[in-house]
Every structure is written in structure tokens, then in C-alpha cells.
């Protein structure tokens, strides 16, 4: 591509201060290790704690990025206006029935944050419970992660993050007065469950290393410091979460890593009892449960059920030998989850890359809910009331805006409750959605979902944005996002590469993209790009790659492997310093991540595997594509210094005039800005970057 003329102001140059690291008899140097703050946890809560030299460097990077974008501000502003015009100003959820009320969220025109409210079930005036815009005043960052009424509907608990660091404060509001109680629980994970009588809360507490390892019971009115420890996880490699069954009888405490789980149950009406383990953890065995009448319904991969099976056991059972089969394992048909009601069990499964619901009645009759598009997304919407035979779900595709349906599970009658409105207009007929398959180097066929204008010529003339994630077994849904049309309406093709590391093609797709097999994720992405070129969707040098977090690792790897293939790379909070991070057991996510990536501290083999692909370790002198990386100062998942070090290394080794840019949000974390319009400002810059980088290719 023809490059922009050099900018008159030089880009920041991070000092190289090599730190020698000896590991498994190998010697390596980290030239930019000084960018890791010694007080990063304190700085995540209070940015003023950051060391002055590190702050100065990050601010210099931000100033350089702003300088690069300055001549493109008219395009950024145009894009921002387009993105805003696609959002319904007073967007609202479909209220969810719960007892005598219907609970929901909505936005007020111009508002950044949702308003939580309720309506009488039989009709009547709205009660505003929580005004997110009002609560956010005075906070550079504000996000409500969860909210739920107590069983008697007089109180409302909610979890708030005001730093972006995902260390939540749980508060309790009196709905009638609109005032919060004195109870304020700090250092929480953000998940909680009400006791059956509404007088106490079970919640997950973060430890000093930001790991959720304790479940506590807080009784309203008592000092939070007196909250009893209900469960403590001794293994730092296991995180703990708290939930409840659909019938609201049981609390579910789940310790887990990326390969193993176990479930402890506790009756919500008898929280003085000790929790009981349903089945002791066994390495490599995962299970999750729901209560269905007088039985547990268990989704598990035990007995080599790679794509999972459904089993049942009496509620009193505490021995996995008592589990009985309900839905057998079918290779290639991955069971993803379940939802239960008094008379029906619904499982979510995916086969051949497409999701569906399977409704099962107590007499074991089954029927499927599926759709006919080439690629689409399904999801559960709201909680199904346990005693009502109703399933509420969402449907969308890359071209079709989200629709919310409610289906009567007895009659099969389906009602459309809501269709996503695009105020500036949207006609799905103007677009084409295709599912292609890209042959990987080892012969696997990688699904690629492609969105283009319906008259998109297959002559290689169009630019492409190619997105991927590929980790932790997370599949990439072919769901609707209005923001993509600022690219597609400018002639771009937009594609999702469903690379290994996700479960898009079953559990095997995940295991073949982790640990020693992680490089398959990178070569799958490159195979997707090559196939789209071969089919005339785009051409080499006209592709912008995009991925975030673990998907940002893919961005770093392909930048090293095939730099000439890409006009640009957008890496959002990219996990690129894999070897150093996985060798630092003090970081929050490192011990639980070892099953995903390997443990280079104890394993020589894992050390060499990670060292061979870790993006930061493998930056080499040469011509790099343009790169735009984004980071968050308070991010506990991918710490800010990973992209900062990577960008410093890329800029030092780049022999081309391509821009290498870093923007660190100094008041946010992993998800970027929390306000819905503030987030669009960030999106506008990434879209602008993609347009500019392909404009003259």
C-alpha cells in the first residue's frame, strides 16, 4: 500500500534496559520489563500511584496516537456520528417477569448508562430502582455488573465497579425509599445470590491477588467484616463462582479452572448448613448442574464424553456413581448449556457450527428450535420462570438485527417480543452472509463467516476486516452488530474466522488450539485470509486483522508470521507477553491459566512451546504492518504493560514507515470505556484506522 508521509513529530522511544532472565538453563532478555509497575494493583485502584516514568511514557504514547489521528478527525467524527445514529436513544430490554413485577433496563436519550426499573406485572406505573447516569457522576469509570431483587422484592442488590479493575462493591437499595442501606461489601467478584428469606447475601470475595477464592455470607445490618466464610478454595489455580438453581432452592458454588470443575450445593433456606460437594473434582472432568424437580440434571464430559452428555441424579445423591444417563454423548454435537422449568428441560447444543435449542418434556419427548440462515446466533434472554412453560430467546445473524422471541413450550406458539431497531435504517436484503471453509495446513477446514454487500464483486478489489478470538473454548457467534456496517457500507468485507481454540466445531476444536497445539489458532487465521483471497473476497495487503485479549495474541503472532499479508492490525488489550506472564505466579490469572497455555515455571516443554510463539518474544527486525493497540491501565486480565512492551518492541524493530500506535485508557480496564457513547468513540478510531490503512492499498 502507499504509506502516509512521515509525521513531523517522532514517536516515543522507550528506553531499552535489558533484564536478563535465566529459566530452565536458557538465557533471554526483556528490554522493556521496566514498564511493569511495582505497584500496579494500587495503580489500578488509584492511577495517581503509577510511577512517574511509566505514566510519562504511556501519556507520550497517547499523545503520539492522538497526533496520528489528528488529520483524520473528520472521518473519526463522521464514524462516531454513524455509530450513534444506529443506537436507539431510548433502547430498552424486554422486562422479565418475577413474582408480581417485571424487571428491566432502559436508557434515557443521551444517557450513557442503563436505568434499572420495574413495572407491576398486571400493568401500572414504573418504579425507577437505579439511575446509572446519576450514580456515575463524579466517576471517570462506572459500571453495574449485576443487579437482582430480593425474594420479597423490597430490596435490590447491585455490584458496582468504579475503576475498571473488576473489583466490585456490592450495595443494597431499599426500593421504596431509593436509598442504599449501610451495608456495602467491598472487594467482591460481582456475583451474588440472595438467601430465600431476603435477609442475607452469598457472594464471592477477591483475595489480595485479585482471585475469587472465598464465598462469604453477609447478613444485612451486620458489619461486612463479620461475613462468615462459607467456602474457601485452597488451590490458587481454581477460581470460585456463585450462582443458584432455576427453582431458587439451591446455591451453587463452583470452583473451576479451564479443565476441571466441581459443584458444592447449599439450600438457600438453610444457609447455616455447610455446603456439600456433589462430586469431588477429578482432573480433566467438568460438570455443571441444575435442579429439576427431585433430581439434579448434570452436563458433564465424564467417561470420555468429549462433547458432553446430560445425566441425572437424585437431589440427595453425593456420589457420581449414582448418576444416570439422560442425553448420551454424540461426537460432534457439543452440549453448551441448559435451562429448566417445572415441566421442561431445554438444552443448548451446537452441531456443524450452528446452535439450536432442544426442548425435552418429562415424558422424554424432544423437539428442536433452529433456524435456516447459513450462519446465525441464538441465546437465552432473561430467566425462564420455573413454573411457566415459556422459553425466551434471542436470534440474530451478521445481517439480521437481534430479535427477542417467547415460545410456549407446550403449544409451540412463538411470539416476537422485540426487534432491534436501527434508527438510521437497515435493510438486511442489501447484504450477503456466507459460510466458507478454509483448509488449514493440517487439512482441517476452518469455518469463516463472511458479511458483504449483496453486490460485492469477487474480484479481489475490496478491503477486508478479518476478526478472530480462538481461546478458552469460547465460540465466536455469528451475531448482529450494527457497528460493522460503517465498514461494510464503505465497501469492506467483514469476516469472522472461527479458529481452533474455540468450540465452534466441538470440544476437539478447542483442545486442538491450546497448549502445545496453540499455533493452530494462528495458522487457522492465516488460512482464512488466504482462502478469502483465493475466492476473490479481498487481496493480499488489503486485509486488516482484529482481535482482543486472547484474540490479541493471535494478532501478535500473525504480525510476526506473515506481516506482508496485512495492511493493518488492531489489537485490543492484547495478550502478547505470554511467556513472562505465565512465568509470573503473582499475577491474578496466571495459576488458573496454566491448563490453557501451559506452565513454563515447572515444565521445560511448556517453556519452549510458549517461547516459540509468544508474540513479544518473537518480534524481529523487518517491515511490520501498521498496528493499533489498545490497553486499559486498570485491566487485571491483560495488564497494561503487555501491549506497552509489545508496541515498544515493534517500533524499535520496524524498518517501514508504517504507524505503530498504542492508546492506553488511563481510567478503564479490560472492556474499555463503560458508557455506551464513550465506547463508540473508541470504536470510531479503530474503524478509522482500518479505513485509512486500506485506502490506498
C-alpha positions in Angstrom: 0.0 0.0 0.0 1.1 3.6 -0.4 2.2 4.8 3.0 1.4 8.1 4.7 4.2 10.7 4.6 6.4 10.6 7.8 4.9 12.6 10.6 6.9 15.6 11.8 6.9 14.6 15.4 8.9 11.5 16.4 7.1 8.6 18.0 8.0 7.8 21.6 11.1 5.7 22.1 11.0 3.5 25.2 14.5 3.1 26.8 15.9 -0.4 26.4 17.1 -1.6 29.7 17.6 -5.3 29.2 16.8 -7.5 32.2 18.5 -10.9 31.9 16.1 -13.8 32.8 17.5 -17.3 33.4 14.9 -20.0 33.1 15.4 -23.7 32.5 19.0 -23.1 31.6 18.0 -20.7 28.9 19.0 -17.0 28.8 16.7 -14.3 27.5 16.4 -10.6 27.8 13.4 -8.4 28.4 14.3 -4.9 27.2 11.2 -3.2 28.4 10.5 -5.0 31.6 10.7 -1.7 33.5 7.2 -0.8 32.2 5.7 -3.3 34.7 4.7 -1.2 37.7 5.9 -2.4 41.1 2.6 -1.0 42.5 0.3 -2.0 39.6 -2.5 -3.2 41.9 -2.6 0.0 43.8 -2.4 2.0 40.5 -5.4 0.0 39.2 -7.4 1.5 42.0 -5.7 4.9 42.1 -3.9 5.8 38.9 -2.0 8.5 40.7 0.1 5.7 42.3 1.7 4.9 39.0 5.4 5.5 38.8 6.1 8.9 37.1 8.4 7.5 34.4 5.8 4.8 33.4 3.0 7.3 33.4 5.0 9.7 31.3 5.7 7.0 28.7 2.1 5.9 28.5 0.9 9.5 28.2 3.5 10.1 25.5 2.2 7.1 23.6 -1.3 8.5 23.9 -0.2 11.9 22.6 1.5 10.3 19.7 -1.6 8.3 18.8 -3.7 11.5 19.1 -1.2 13.3 16.8 -1.5 10.5 14.2 -5.3 10.6 14.3 -5.4 14.4 14.2 -5.6 14.8 10.4 -8.3 12.0 10.3 -10.5 13.6 12.9 -13.2 14.5 10.3 -13.5 10.8 9.5 -13.5 9.8 13.2 -16.3 12.3 13.8 -18.3 11.1 10.9 -17.9 7.5 12.0 -18.8 8.4 15.6 -22.0 10.1 14.3 -22.8 7.0 12.2 -22.4 4.6 15.2 -24.5 6.8 17.4 -27.2 7.0 14.7 -27.5 3.2 14.8 -28.3 3.2 18.5 -31.8 3.7 19.6 -31.6 6.6 22.1 -34.2 5.1 24.5 -33.1 1.5 24.0 -34.8 -0.9 26.5 -34.8 -4.5 27.4 -37.9 -6.7 27.4 -38.9 -6.7 31.1 -38.5 -10.1 32.8 -41.5 -11.3 34.9 -40.6 -12.1 38.5 -43.4 -12.6 41.0 -45.7 -9.5 41.0 -43.3 -7.4 39.0 -41.5 -7.2 35.6 -37.9 -6.0 35.9 -35.9 -4.5 33.1 -33.3 -1.9 32.0 -33.6 1.1 29.7 -31.7 4.1 28.6 -32.8 7.7 28.5 -31.9 9.7 25.4 -28.3 10.8 25.5 -27.7 8.6 28.6 -24.5 6.6 28.9 -25.6 4.0 31.5 -28.7 1.8 31.9 -31.6 2.6 34.3 -32.9 -0.3 36.2 -36.6 -0.3 36.8 -39.7 -2.4 37.4 -43.3 -2.4 36.4 -46.3 -4.1 38.1 -46.9 -7.4 36.3 -50.5 -6.6 35.5 -49.8 -3.0 34.4 -49.2 0.3 36.2 -46.6 2.9 36.8 -42.8 2.3 36.6 -40.6 2.4 39.6 -37.1 3.6 39.0 -34.7 1.5 41.0 -31.3 2.6 39.9 -30.3 5.5 37.7 -27.0 4.6 36.2 -26.3 8.1 34.8 -26.9 9.7 38.2 -24.8 7.1 40.0 -21.9 7.5 37.5 -21.5 11.3 38.2 -18.1 12.0 39.5 -16.6 8.7 38.5 -14.3 8.5 35.4 -15.4 4.9 35.1 -18.7 3.4 36.2 -20.3 0.0 35.5 -23.1 -2.0 37.2 -22.1 -5.7 36.7 -25.2 -7.3 38.2 -28.5 -6.4 39.9 -31.2 -8.5 41.4 -34.2 -8.0 43.7 -34.5 -10.0 46.9 -37.2 -12.7 47.1 -39.7 -10.3 48.9 -39.0 -7.6 46.3 -38.3 -4.8 48.8 -34.6 -4.7 48.3 -32.3 -4.6 45.3 -28.7 -5.7 45.4 -26.2 -4.5 42.8 -22.5 -4.7 42.1 -20.5 -1.6 41.0 -17.1 -1.1 39.5 -15.8 2.5 39.6 -12.2 1.8 38.4 -12.5 -0.7 35.5 -10.4 -3.1 37.6 -13.2 -5.5 38.2 -13.0 -5.3 41.9 -16.7 -4.7 42.8 -18.6 -3.1 45.6 -22.0 -4.8 46.4 -24.6 -2.4 47.6 -28.3 -2.9 48.7 -31.0 -0.5 47.9 -34.4 0.0 49.6 -36.7 0.2 46.5 -39.4 2.1 48.3 -37.1 4.9 49.5 -34.5 4.8 46.7 -31.8 4.9 49.4 -28.9 2.4 49.9 -28.6 0.6 53.2 -25.5 1.0 55.2 -24.4 -2.5 54.0 -21.5 -2.1 51.5 -19.4 -5.2 50.6 -16.0 -4.4 49.1 -13.5 -6.5 47.1 -16.2 -8.6 45.6 -16.1 -10.6 42.3 -19.5 -9.2 41.4 -21.6 -12.4 41.6 -24.0 -12.8 44.5 -27.2 -14.8 45.5 -30.0 -13.8 47.8 -31.0 -16.1 50.7 -34.5 -17.4 50.5 -35.7 -15.0 53.2 -34.0 -12.0 51.7 -32.1 -11.2 54.9 -28.6 -12.1 53.7 -26.4 -12.4 50.6 -23.9 -15.1 49.5 -21.1 -13.5 47.4 -17.6 -14.3 46.1 -14.7 -12.4 47.6 -11.5 -11.5 45.8 -8.2 -12.1 47.6 -5.1 -9.9 47.7 -4.1 -11.3 44.3 -7.5 -10.4 42.8 -8.5 -14.1 42.7 -12.1 -15.2 43.7 -11.3 -17.9 46.2 -13.8 -17.4 49.0 -17.6 -17.4 49.3 -18.9 -15.4 52.2 -22.3 -14.9 53.8 -23.2 -11.4 54.7 -26.3 -10.8 56.9 -27.9 -7.4 56.3 -27.2 -5.0 59.1 -24.1 -6.8 60.3 -20.6 -5.4 59.7 -19.3 -6.7 56.3 -16.1 -7.8 58.1 -18.2 -10.3 60.1 -19.3 -12.1 57.0 -18.8 -15.8 57.5 -16.6 -17.8 55.1 -18.9 -20.4 53.6 -16.3 -21.9 51.2 -12.6 -21.3 50.8 -10.7 -22.7 47.8 -7.1 -23.7 48.8 -5.8 -24.1 45.3 -4.8 -20.7 43.7 -5.3 -22.3 40.3 -9.0 -22.6 40.9 -11.4 -19.7 40.8 -14.8 -19.8 42.5 -18.2 -18.6 41.3 -21.6 -18.5 43.0 -25.0 -19.0 41.4 -28.4 -20.5 42.1 -30.7 -23.1 40.5 -33.7 -22.0 38.4 -36.1 -23.1 41.1 -34.2 -20.8 43.6 -33.9 -23.6 46.1 -30.1 -24.1 45.9 -27.0 -22.0 45.9 -24.3 -23.5 43.6 -20.7 -22.9 44.5 -18.4 -23.8 41.6 -14.6 -24.0 41.9 -13.0 -24.5 38.4 -10.1 -23.9 36.2 -10.1 -24.4 32.4 -10.2 -28.2 32.5 -11.7 -29.3 35.8 -14.7 -28.3 38.0 -16.7 -29.3 40.9 -20.0 -28.1 42.4 -20.9 -27.5 46.1 -24.6 -27.1 46.9 -26.3 -25.3 49.8 -30.1 -24.9 50.4 -30.9 -21.2 50.2 -33.5 -21.6 53.0 -30.8 -23.2 55.3 -27.7 -21.2 55.0 -26.5 -22.2 58.4 -25.7 -25.6 56.9 -22.3 -26.4 55.4 -22.2 -26.8 51.6 -21.9 -30.3 50.2 -19.9 -31.4 47.3 -21.9 -33.3 44.6 -18.9 -35.0 43.1 -15.2 -34.4 44.0 -13.0 -32.8 41.4 -11.2 -35.1 39.1 -8.5 -33.7 36.7 -10.0 -33.2 33.2 -13.6 -33.7 34.3 -16.0 -30.8 34.1 -19.6 -30.7 35.2 -22.4 -28.2 35.8 -25.8 -28.8 37.4 -29.4 -27.7 37.6 -32.2 -28.8 39.8 -35.2 -30.3 38.0 -37.9 -31.4 40.4 -36.4 -34.1 42.7 -33.3 -34.6 40.6 -30.1 -32.9 39.5 -29.6 -32.5 35.8 -25.9 -32.6 35.1 -23.9 -31.7 32.0 -20.6 -33.4 32.0 -17.7 -34.7 30.0 -17.0 -37.7 32.3 -16.5 -41.1 30.7 -14.7 -39.6 27.7 -17.8 -37.7 26.6 -15.7 -35.1 24.8 -18.7 -33.1 23.6 -20.5 -33.6 26.8 -23.6 -35.6 27.9 -26.6 -35.0 30.1 -27.0 -37.1 33.3 -29.4 -37.1 36.3 -29.1 -38.0 39.9 -31.5 -37.7 43.0 -31.1 -34.5 44.9 -29.8 -36.4 47.9 -27.0 -38.1 45.8 -23.4 -37.1 46.6 -21.8 -40.0 44.8 -21.2 -39.7 41.0 -21.7 -43.5 40.8 -25.4 -42.7 41.1 -25.5 -40.5 38.0 -27.7 -41.9 35.2 -27.7 -41.1 31.5 -30.4 -38.8 30.1 -28.9 -37.5 26.8 -26.0 -39.6 25.5 -22.8 -38.2 24.2 -22.8 -37.6 20.4 -19.4 -36.8 18.9 -19.5 -33.5 17.0 -22.7 -32.3 18.8 -21.4 -30.1 21.6 -23.8 -29.5 24.6 -23.3 -25.9 25.7 -25.8 -25.4 28.5 -29.3 -25.9 29.8 -32.3 -24.2 31.2 -35.0 -25.9 33.2 -38.6 -25.3 34.2 -41.1 -27.3 36.2 -42.2 -29.4 33.2 -39.5 -28.9 30.6 -35.7 -29.2 30.2 -34.1 -27.1 27.4 -30.5 -27.8 26.3 -28.4 -25.7 24.1 -26.2 -27.5 21.6 -24.1 -26.8 18.6 -23.5 -29.1 15.6 -21.8 -28.3 12.3 -21.1 -24.8 13.7 -24.8 -23.9 14.2 -26.6 -23.6 17.5 -30.1 -24.9 18.4 -32.3 -25.5 21.4 -33.7 -28.9 22.2 -36.8 -29.0 24.3 -37.4 -32.1 26.4 -40.6 -32.9 28.4 -40.8 -35.1 31.4 -42.1 -37.9 29.2 -38.8 -37.6 27.3 -40.3 -36.3 24.1 -38.0 -33.9 22.2 -38.3 -31.2 19.6 -35.7 -28.8 18.2 -35.8 -25.0 17.8 -33.4 -24.0 14.9 -33.2 -21.6 12.0 -32.3 -21.7 8.3 -29.7 -19.0 7.7 -26.3 -20.0 6.7 -24.9 -18.7 10.0 -26.7 -17.2 13.0 -26.6 -16.8 16.7 -29.0 -18.0 19.4 -29.1 -17.1 23.1 -31.3 -17.2 26.2 -32.8 -13.9 27.2 -33.8 -13.4 30.8 -34.7 -16.1 33.3 -37.4 -18.5 32.4 -39.9 -18.6 35.3 -39.6 -22.0 36.8 -43.3 -22.8 36.9 -44.1 -21.3 33.5 -43.7 -23.3 30.2 -42.1 -20.4 28.4 -38.7 -20.0 26.8 -37.4 -16.6 25.9 -34.5 -16.4 23.5 -32.7 -14.1 21.1 -31.9 -14.7 17.4 -29.7 -12.7 15.0 -27.2 -13.1 12.2 -24.4 -10.9 10.8 -27.1 -9.2 8.6 -30.2 -9.6 10.7 -30.8 -7.4 13.8 -31.5 -9.2 17.1 -35.0 -10.4 17.7 -36.4 -11.5 21.1 -38.9 -14.4 20.9 -41.0 -16.0 23.5 -42.1 -19.6 22.8 -44.8 -21.6 24.6 -43.1 -24.9 25.2 -46.5 -26.8 25.3 -48.2 -25.4 22.2 -45.1 -24.4 20.3 -46.6 -20.9 19.7 -43.9 -18.3 19.2 -44.3 -14.6 19.7 -41.9 -11.8 18.6 -41.4 -9.6 21.6 -38.9 -7.2 20.2 -36.8 -6.5 17.2 -33.7 -4.4 17.4 -34.3 -1.0 15.8 -31.6 0.8 13.8 -32.8 4.4 13.8 -30.7 5.4 10.8 -32.1 2.5 8.8 -31.1 -1.1 8.0 -32.2 -3.4 5.2 -30.9 -7.0 5.6 -31.6 -7.7 1.9 -28.7 -5.3 1.0 -26.2 -7.8 2.5 -25.0 -11.3 1.9 -23.9 -13.7 4.7 -21.9 -16.8 3.6 -20.2 -19.6 5.4 -16.9 -20.6 3.8 -14.3 -23.2 4.8 -10.6 -22.6 4.7 -8.2 -25.6 4.5 -5.6 -25.3 7.3 -2.1 -26.7 6.8 -3.0 -29.9 8.6 -6.1 -30.5 6.5 -8.8 -29.2 9.0 -11.5 -27.0 7.5 -11.8 -23.7 9.3 -15.3 -22.1 9.2 -15.3 -18.5 8.1 -18.5 -16.4 8.3 -18.5 -13.5 5.7 -20.6 -10.4 5.6 -20.6 -8.3 2.4 -22.8 -6.0 0.4 -25.1 -8.2 -1.7 -23.4 -6.9 -4.9 -19.9 -7.3 -3.6 -17.7 -8.3 -6.6 -15.4 -11.3 -6.2 -12.5 -9.7 -8.0 -10.2 -9.1 -5.0 -10.8 -5.4 -5.1 -12.4 -4.9 -1.7 -10.7 -4.4 1.6 -11.4 -6.9 4.4 -11.6 -6.8 8.2 -10.9 -10.3 9.5 -11.7 -10.9 13.1 -10.9 -13.9 15.4 -10.6 -14.9 19.1 -9.8 -18.6 19.5 -9.2 -19.4 23.1 -10.8 -20.9 26.3 -13.4 -22.8 24.3 -15.3 -19.6 23.5 -17.0 -19.9 20.2 -17.5 -16.7 18.1 -21.2 -16.3 17.4 -22.4 -15.1 14.0 -24.4 -12.4 15.7 -25.5 -9.0 14.6 -23.5 -5.8 15.4 -24.6 -2.5 13.9 -21.1 -1.1 14.2 -19.7 -3.3 11.4 -21.8 -1.6 8.7 -19.6 1.5 8.9 -17.0 -0.7 7.2 -19.3 -2.8 5.0 -21.1 0.2 3.7 -17.7 1.6 2.7 -17.1 -1.4 0.6 -15.3 -3.7 3.1 -16.0 -7.3 3.6 -16.2 -8.3 7.2 -15.3 -11.9 8.2 -15.1 -14.0 11.4 -12.5 -16.8 11.3 -13.8 -19.5 13.7 -10.3 -20.7 14.5 -9.2 -23.5 16.8 -9.1 -22.7 20.5 -12.8 -22.0 20.4 -15.5 -24.7 20.4 -17.1 -23.6 17.1 -16.7 -27.2 15.7 -16.9 -29.1 19.0 -14.7 -29.6 22.0 -11.9 -31.1 19.9 -11.7 -27.7 18.1 -10.8 -26.3 21.5 -8.3 -28.8 22.6 -6.6 -28.6 19.2 -6.0 -24.9 19.7 -4.5 -24.8 23.2 -1.2 -25.6 24.9 1.2 -27.3 22.5 -1.4 -27.0 19.8 -1.8 -23.2 20.2 -0.1 -22.4 16.9 -3.0 -24.0 15.1 -5.0 -20.9 16.1 -2.5 -18.7 14.2 -2.3 -20.9 11.1 -6.1 -21.2 11.0 -6.3 -17.4 10.9 -3.8 -17.2 8.1 -5.6 -20.0 6.2 -8.8 -18.0 6.5 -7.1 -15.0 5.0 -5.6 -17.0 2.2 -8.9 -18.6 1.3 -10.7 -15.2 1.2 -8.0 -14.0 -1.1 -8.3 -17.1 -3.3 -12.1 -16.7 -3.6 -11.8 -13.1 -4.6 -13.3 -11.6 -1.5 -10.1 -9.4 -1.0 -6.4 -9.4 -1.9 -3.1 -9.6 0.0 -2.2 -6.3 1.6 -5.8 -5.2 1.8 -6.6 -7.0 5.0 -6.9 -5.5 8.4 -6.8 -8.1 11.2 -8.6 -7.6 14.5 -8.7 -9.4 17.8 -8.8 -8.7 21.5 -7.5 -10.2 24.7 -6.5 -13.8 23.9 -7.5 -12.9 20.3 -4.9 -10.2 20.6 -2.3 -13.0 20.9 -3.4 -14.2 17.5 -2.9 -10.6 16.2 0.7 -10.6 17.6 1.5 -14.0 16.2 0.3 -13.3 12.7 2.1 -9.9 12.7 5.3 -11.9 13.2 4.5 -14.8 10.8 3.0 -13.0 7.7 3.5 -9.3 8.1 3.1 -8.6 4.3 -0.3 -10.1 4.2 -1.9 -7.3 6.3 -2.4 -3.6 5.8 -3.0 -3.2 9.4 -3.6 -5.0 12.7 -6.0 -3.9 15.5 -5.1 -5.5 18.8 -7.4 -4.7 21.7 -6.0 -5.4 25.2 -3.8 -8.0 23.5 -2.3 -10.9 25.5 1.1 -10.8 23.8 3.7 -11.2 26.6 2.7 -14.8 27.2 6.0 -16.2 28.4 6.7 -13.6 31.0 3.0 -13.5 32.2 2.8 -17.3 32.5 6.1 -17.3 34.4 4.8 -14.8 37.0 2.7 -16.7 39.5 1.8 -13.5 41.4 -0.4 -12.2 38.6 -4.2 -12.8 39.1 -4.9 -15.0 36.2 -1.6 -16.9 35.9 -2.2 -20.1 38.0 -5.7 -20.7 36.6 -4.4 -20.1 33.1 -1.7 -22.8 33.2 -4.2 -25.5 32.0 -4.9 -23.3 29.0 -1.4 -22.3 28.0 1.0 -24.5 30.0 3.2 -23.8 33.0 6.6 -22.6 31.9 7.7 -22.4 35.5 7.7 -26.1 36.1 7.7 -27.6 32.6 10.6 -27.3 30.2 8.4 -28.4 27.4 5.8 -25.7 28.1 8.6 -23.1 28.4 9.9 -23.9 24.9 6.4 -24.2 23.4 5.3 -20.7 24.6 8.7 -19.2 23.9 8.4 -20.3 20.3 5.2 -18.4 19.6 4.8 -15.7 22.3 4.4 -12.5 20.2 6.6 -10.3 22.3 9.4 -12.8 22.4 9.3 -13.2 18.6 9.4 -9.7 17.3 12.1 -9.5 14.7 13.6 -6.6 12.7 11.8 -6.1 9.5 8.8 -4.4 7.8 5.8 -4.6 10.1 2.2 -3.8 9.1 0.5 -0.8 10.7 -0.5 -1.7 14.3 -3.1 0.0 16.6 -3.0 -1.5 20.1 -5.4 -0.5 22.9 -4.8 -1.1 26.6 -6.5 -0.3 30.0 -4.5 0.9 32.9 -6.7 -0.9 35.5 -7.0 -4.1 33.5 -6.5 -7.1 35.8 -6.8 -9.6 32.9 -4.2 -8.3 30.4 -2.1 -5.9 32.3 -1.3 -2.6 30.5 2.4 -3.3 30.2 1.9 -6.2 27.8 0.7 -4.1 24.9 3.1 -1.3 26.0 6.1 -3.5 25.8 5.0 -5.1 22.6 4.5 -1.8 20.9 7.9 -0.6 22.1 9.5 -3.7 20.6 7.6 -3.4 17.3 8.5 0.2 16.9 12.2 -0.5 17.7 12.4 -3.3 15.1 10.2 -1.8 12.3 12.1 -0.9 9.1 9.0 0.5 7.4 7.2 3.9 7.9 4.0 2.2 9.0 2.4 3.7 12.1 2.8 1.6 15.3 0.3 3.1 17.7 -0.7 2.5 21.4 -3.6 4.0 23.2 -4.0 3.3 26.9 -7.3 4.2 28.6 -6.0 5.7 31.9 -9.4 5.4 33.6 -10.6 2.0 32.4 -9.8 -1.7 32.3 -10.3 -4.7 30.1 -13.5 -3.7 28.4 -12.6 -0.1 27.7 -14.9 2.8 28.4 -18.1 1.8 30.2 -20.5 4.4 28.8 -22.3 3.3 25.7 -21.4 6.5 23.8 -17.9 6.7 25.1 -17.3 3.2 23.9 -18.4 4.3 20.4 -15.7 6.9 20.4 -13.2 4.2 20.8 -14.8 2.1 18.1 -14.8 5.0 15.7 -11.0 5.3 16.0 -10.4 1.6 15.3 -12.8 1.7 12.2 -11.0 4.9 11.0 -7.6 3.1 11.3 -8.9 0.2 9.2 -10.3 2.6 6.5 -7.1 4.7 6.3 -4.8 1.7 6.2 -6.6 0.2 3.2 -7.5 3.4 1.4 -4.6 3.3 -1.0 -3.6 -0.4 -0.9 
